[in-house]
Amino acid sequence: MYSCDNKYFVSTNWLEQRLSDPNLRIIDASWYLPNVKRSGLKEFENNHIPGANFFDLDKFSDIKSELPHMALNEKDFSNKFEIFGIKQNQNIIVYDGLGLFSSPRLLWLLHLYGFDNVFILDGGFPKWLSENKPTNREVINFKPHKINFSYKKDLIVSMDFVMKYLNSVNIQIIDARSSSRFNGIEKEPRKGLRSGHIPNSINLYYGDVLNTDYTLKSNNLLKNKIEELGIDLTKHLITSCGSGVTASILYVVLKGLGAEKVSVYDGSWCEWGKFN
C-alpha cells in the first residue's frame, strides 16, 4: 500500500498508469553535488521515464551570481522554461536520480514563480527502476510555450533578511545538511568554504525524512521528528542547506505538514559561510 500522505507527492504506480496522459508532463530534475561525480544529463540521455524531459539546474540558475543555483528573475526563468512546452493547465511530475534530492528544488522554483500544478515522484528514479517500470532513451521535443508566471516573493529570503531577523522569536531557520556538516566536523563539499552553521538554526538532516527506499516518511513520523526538534509550524520557517537544493526538500516536507509560512534562504551556507 502507498503510504506517503504528503499532498505534493505521487506514487510510481500512479504515474505508470498515466504515462500517456496528454495533460501530464514529466521532468527529470537530477542534479548531484560536485564530489559525487555524476552527471544528471548523461544519465538522462542513457535512460529515463518515457516522455520525460531534462531540467538542468545549473542552466536555470543565475550565472551572473558568484553563488551556485541562485534563482533567476521570473522573466528569465519564463523565457528559458518555454522549451518544455508546458501549458498553464497541465500537471508536472518531477523526479531525480537519488530518489529525493534535487527534484524538490524544481517544485519550489515553480511555486516561487506561481505555478502550483507540480508534484514529486515518491522514491524517484531508483524506486521506478527497482519496480522494473518502463524506461527509454527517446527525447520528445515539445512546441515551446510560455507560462505567465507570477513571482511569490514570500517563498524566498535573502541573507539581509536572515541577518535582520536572526533573533526573532517568530522565525526559525532549519538546516537540511548532515549533522557533521552542520556542526563543522565534516568539510564542506565546495572548496574554500568554511564549516559550521547559521546561529540559532535547527538541524533537520534531509536524509532523516526518508525511508530506506528513498520514499518520504509518513506525516505522523515527520511530525514526531519536528516536535522533537522544537520546530513550530505556526512560525515563519526558513529552510537552508549548502546551496538551496536540499533546503527545498524541507520546504516540501514542512508545507506538506501544514506549515503556515515557509521560505527558502536561496544563498544558504554557500553565502552565509563565505560572508559571515
Residue pairs with C-beta under 8 A, 6 or more apart in sequence:
2 11
2 13
2 14
2 122
3 215
3 218
4 11
4 122
4 215
4 216
4 218
5 218
5 219
6 216
6 219
6 252
6 253
6 256
6 257
7 256
8 107
8 118
8 119
8 120
8 252
8 255
8 256
9 119
9 120
9 121
9 122
9 216
9 256
10 93
10 119
10 120
10 121
10 122
11 121
11 122
11 123
12 121
12 122
12 123
12 127
12 128
12 131
12 133
15 26
15 49
15 93
15 121
16 133
16 134
18 24
19 49
19 50
19 51
19 134
23 89
23 90
23 91
24 90
24 91
24 92
24 93
25 51
25 53
25 84
25 86
25 90
25 91
25 92
25 93
26 49
26 50
26 51
26 52
26 53
26 92
26 93
26 94
26 95
27 52
27 53
27 54
27 55
27 84
27 92
27 93
27 94
27 95
27 106
28 40
28 44
28 48
28 49
28 52
28 53
28 54
28 55
28 94
28 95
28 96
28 97
28 125
29 40
29 55
29 57
29 94
29 95
29 96
29 102
29 103
29 105
29 106
30 40
30 43
30 44
30 54
30 95
30 96
30 97
30 98
30 101
30 102
30 103
30 125
31 40
31 57
31 58
31 96
31 101
31 102
31 105
31 245
32 38
32 39
32 40
32 97
32 98
32 101
32 102
33 189
33 242
34 189
34 190
35 189
38 97
40 54
40 56
40 57
40 96
40 97
40 102
41 54
41 56
43 97
44 52
44 54
45 54
45 137
45 139
46 137
47 135
47 136
47 137
48 54
48 125
48 135
48 136
48 137
49 95
49 125
49 128
49 133
49 134
49 135
50 134
50 135
50 136
50 138
51 140
52 95
53 84
53 139
53 140
53 142
54 139
55 84
55 94
55 106
57 69
57 102
57 105
57 106
57 245
58 68
58 69
59 80
60 72
60 77
60 80
60 81
60 109
61 68
61 69
61 70
61 71
61 72
62 70
62 71
62 72
62 76
67 243
67 267
67 270
67 271
68 190
68 243
68 270
69 105
69 243
69 244
69 245
69 266
70 244
70 266
70 267
71 77
71 109
71 112
71 156
71 244
71 266
72 80
73 151
74 113
74 114
74 149
74 150
74 151
77 109
77 113
77 149
78 113
78 146
78 147
78 148
78 149
79 146
81 146
81 147
82 144
82 145
82 146
82 147
83 142
83 144
84 142
84 145
85 142
85 143
85 144
85 145
86 92
86 142
86 145
86 147
87 145
87 147
88 115
88 147
88 148
89 117
90 117
91 117
91 118
91 119
92 110
92 115
92 117
92 118
92 119
93 118
93 119
93 120
93 121
94 103
94 104
94 106
94 107
94 118
94 119
94 120
94 121
95 103
95 120
95 121
95 124
95 125
95 128
96 102
96 103
96 124
96 125
97 124
97 125
97 126
98 124
98 126
98 214
99 123
99 124
99 125
99 126
99 127
99 210
99 213
99 214
99 215
100 120
100 122
100 123
100 124
100 206
100 210
100 214
100 215
100 216
100 249
101 124
101 206
101 245
101 246
101 249
102 245
103 120
103 121
103 124
104 120
104 248
104 249
104 251
104 252
105 244
105 245
105 248
106 118
107 118
107 119
107 120
107 248
107 252
108 155
108 248
108 251
108 252
108 264
110 116
110 118
111 118
111 152
111 155
112 151
112 152
112 155
112 156
113 147
113 149
113 150
113 151
113 152
114 149
114 150
114 151
114 152
115 147
115 149
120 252
121 127
121 128
122 215
122 216
123 213
123 214
123 215
124 214
126 213
126 214
127 213
127 214
127 215
128 135
129 135
130 213
154 261
154 263
155 251
155 262
155 263
155 264
156 263
156 264
156 266
157 238
157 263
157 264
157 265
157 266
158 265
158 266
158 267
159 265
159 267
159 271
159 272
159 275
159 276
162 173
162 198
162 238
162 265
162 272
163 276
165 171
166 173
166 198
166 199
166 200
167 200
170 235
170 236
171 235
171 236
171 237
171 238
172 202
172 231
172 232
172 235
172 236
172 237
172 238
173 198
173 200
173 201
173 202
173 238
173 239
173 240
173 265
174 201
174 202
174 203
174 204
174 231
174 237
174 238
174 239
174 240
174 250
174 254
175 182
175 197
175 198
175 201
175 202
175 203
175 204
175 239
175 240
175 241
175 269
176 204
176 205
176 206
176 239
176 240
176 241
176 246
176 247
176 249
176 250
177 197
177 203
177 205
177 206
177 241
177 242
177 246
177 269
178 186
178 205
178 207
179 203
179 205
180 186
181 188
181 195
181 242
182 197
182 201
182 203
182 205
183 196
183 197
183 203
184 195
184 196
184 197
185 195
186 195
187 195
188 194
188 195
188 242
188 269
188 273
189 242
190 242
190 243
190 270
193 269
193 270
193 273
193 274
194 273
194 274
195 273
196 273
197 203
197 269
198 240
198 269
198 272
198 276
201 240
202 229
202 230
202 231
203 229
204 225
204 226
204 229
204 231
204 250
206 241
206 246
206 249
206 250
208 225
209 216
209 217
209 222
209 225
209 249
209 250
209 253
210 216
210 217
211 217
216 222
216 253
217 225
219 256
219 257
222 253
222 256
222 257
223 257
226 233
226 254
226 257
231 237
231 254
233 254
233 257
233 258
233 259
233 260
234 260
235 260
235 261
236 260
236 261
236 262
236 263
237 254
237 259
237 261
237 262
237 263
238 262
238 263
238 264
238 265
239 247
239 248
239 250
239 251
239 254
239 262
239 263
239 264
239 265
240 247
240 264
240 265
240 268
240 269
240 272
241 247
241 250
241 268
241 269
242 268
242 269
242 270
243 268
243 269
243 270
244 264
244 265
244 266
244 267
244 268
247 264
247 265
247 268
248 264
250 262
251 262
251 263
251 264
254 262
255 262
265 272
